[in-house]
Amino acid sequence: MSQSHSDRRPATISDVAEAAGVSRMTVSKVLRGTGHISAATRNRVAQIAEAMGYVPSLLAGALSSQTSPLVGVLIPSVSDQVYSEVLAGINAVLTPRGFFSLIGETFFDPANEARLVRMMLSMKPAGLIVSGGLPQTDETAHLLRTCCLRPVKLWDGDAPGSGATVGMSHLAVGNAAAQLCLDAGFRSACYIGAQLQLDLCANRRKEGFVAGLDRAGLPCRVMTDPALPRTAHGGQTLTERLLQTGPLPEVIQYLNDDMAIGGLRALFAAGIAVPEKVSVIGFNGTSHRHALQTRLTTFEVPLREMGELAARAVIEGADIPPPALFVPHLLRGNTFRWSHNAFDGTGASS
């Protein structure tokens, strides 16, 4: 009689041993390719294990040997284009070398990050990559200091971690955007962002932008909302509020490209010419792969390269200076009113 769905269970090493008439240790040695076992026994055990669909426990092997092909990777969200590109870089290095990434989403929740770090460390990973940008709990900081690994911190070059750090200075990016506006001769500006209480890196970019303008005496209005998403919807909503509550600034800096795209929707719907009436700047460069006529002026981040370097630091012990800082590349789109001497210190691209 065949088993019902509720009776089904994965085959165990004991099941394979019983069916093959050998010990569990013999099955383990056969599947690991070790020990002095006859070819006939090896073939029989391997065939039975395959027929039964037996899959050895990777976690059990890691716990017994203190080694694992797993690399834990903690990011805010896999749905964020920024982190999907970083993950592509990480896996491009890990996979050919026989390692596997175990992804955890923190959703910018420090308590959730602490739970995920503890869970991943229980699996004895080969390494751990943790995205910066959110406040760490004391528990997380303690675990990372005492885990006997060299944790790699991603993204946040302004606050290096206890191990290697692969990221950028977000304060410097904000300052670069401010200098771009000053060199263009703008007399008023606005910053638009969301959930800055969760994303410390985005908040540093905002601080760098506002402070850079303030040093030159250029006023900057700040429009943020902790409840709105950091998406096109959030950018569109905040831009609509800006249009309803005050004069139009000459330039708007958005938290990221997604919010800038939403802002452009609101400006176009209101009949406001970009960049003739207002210039728009994004951050991260993810919009350009889908751009048709409107090409956002933005700071492009080498996301894949960042992921590749972080992965190499984990599995190869790559010699990374503390920290390894990437410099975003200025993409000169058509949403910015350029002056002849516009700042391009981060590298300009037409």
Secondary structure, 3 states (H helix, E strand, C coil): CCCCHHHCCCCCHHHHHHHHCCCHHHHHHHHHCCCCCCHHHHHHHHHHHHHHCCCCCHHHHHHHHCCCCEEEEEECCCCCHHHHHHHHHHHHHHHHHCCEEEEEECCCCHHHHHHHHHHHHCCCCCEEEEECCCCCCHHHHHHHHHCCCCCEEEEECCCCCCCEEEEECHHHHHHHHHHHHHHCCCCCEEEEEECCCCCHHHHHHHHHHHHHHHHCCCCEEEEEECCCCCCHHHHHHHHHHHHHHCCCCCEEEECCHHHHHHHHHHHHHCCCCCCCCCEEECCECCCHHHCCCCCCEEEECCHHHHHHHHHHHHHCCCCCCCCEECCCEEECCCCCCCCCCCCCCCCEEC
